[in-house]
Amino acid sequence: LQKEIVGRLETYKAQSSNMVWCTIGDFNCVRRLEERQGEMEYEYKGGECREFNYFIGDMEVEDIPLEGRGFTWYVLNGKAKSLPKRIMVS
């Protein structure tokens, strides 16, 4: 995750009296190594998963499981796939 965006979200959460959160987007990272398969696996580091999971915990949101498809991003040749898109709610 980009530190600037994470910082803004954490600041906004700290300053907000709103207790209900819904965060939707392409976070460009995954929670577990098995959520990324194919050509880009060798480049991926487990530390990014840890950081993303810490962010989810800090924001106090739950990751809504994806129904149907196992992945939300594919390389056209099908050799790589990932699950960067998420819906998270408090």
N, C-alpha and C positions, 0 to 999 in steps of 0.2 A: 504494500500500500504506500501511496505517496504520503510522506510525513506531513506535508503542508495540509492536505485534505483531512488526514486523521486529526491533526491539531485543531482545525476549524470545527470538525464535528464534535470533538471532545469539549471545546470551549462553548459551542452552542448548547450542548447538553448540560454543561455545568451552569450556564446562565439561564436556562429555560425552566419554567415551572411546569412544563408539560411532561407528564409521566408516561405518555403513550408515544412509542416510536415505530415508524415503519421505514426501513431503508431498503431501497431497490436499486440494483445496478450491476454493472460489470466491474467487479473488484480486482480483476486481473491477477488474482492469486487464488489458491485453493486451500481447503482446510486439512485435507489428508492427501498423501502422496498418490493414492490410487485414483484420485480425481483428475489426474493428468497422465495421459498415456501417449506413447509414440515417440516421434523424432525428438521432441524437446525434453524428454524425461532426463537425459543425461545432464542437461543444463540446470535442472531444478534442484533447489536446496531445501532441506527440511526446516531450516530456520525460518523461512518465509511462512510456512504453515504455522509454526509456533507463534510468530508475530501476529498473523491474521487471527488466530484463535484468542490471543490476548486482547486484541482490539474488540472482538465480539464480546468477550467477557467484560471488558471495561465499559462498553456501551450498554451492557445489560440487555442484550437482544438475543432472540432465539432464531436460528437458521431454519427456515421452513423447507422441508425436504421437497426435492423436485419429483414430480409425478410423470411417469411415462419415459421420456428420454433420460439416459444416464449422463449425457454431456450436453453443453450448450454452445460449445465452440468446436469447430472442425476445420482442419486443413482440407482444401478441395480434393486432394488425392486420398484422403481418408487415413493417412499414416499417423496423424496426430490429432488428439482431442483433449478437451479440458472442460472444467465446470466452473468458470469464473463468475457467471451471472447468479445473483442471489436475491432472495427476498428475506429480510430479517425484521422481526417485530419484537416489541417489548411485551 
